[in-house]
Amino acid sequence: MSTILINVDDKSSAKLFLDLARKMHFKARLLNDEQKEDLALLSMMKERSEEPSLPVDSALSILSKQK
């Protein structure tokens, strides 16, 4: 599944895109500002979770050697 986000300036443009998507039998909906923020945070969290991480005991060992 793919997702397309379209930012519009007014409600009439949003309605036009929603109507077009629904006529093409796609699911479409409007997101409020809070939902957009949640989506952005979730995306950042997902990217961060895919990065390799250093185990805590290894990090502590490295830090203790720095003294």
JOHU-V18102 format. One line per field, one symbol per residue. phi: phi as a letter, one per 30 degrees, with the letter a starting at -180 (. if undefined). psi: psi as a letter, one per 20 degrees, with the letter a starting at -180 (. if undefined). burial: + if it has 9 or more other ideal C-beta (glycine too) atoms within 8 Angstrom, else -. A space follows every 10 residues. Layout:
phi=???
psi=???
burial=???
This chain:
phi=.cbbcbcbcb dddddddddd dddcicdbac cdeddddddd dddddddddd ddbceedddd ddddddd
psi=qqppppprhr hhgggggggg ghhjkqpqrq prhghggggg ggghhgghhi qqqpqghggh gghhii.
burial=---------- --++--++-- ++-------- -----+--+- ---------- --------+- -------
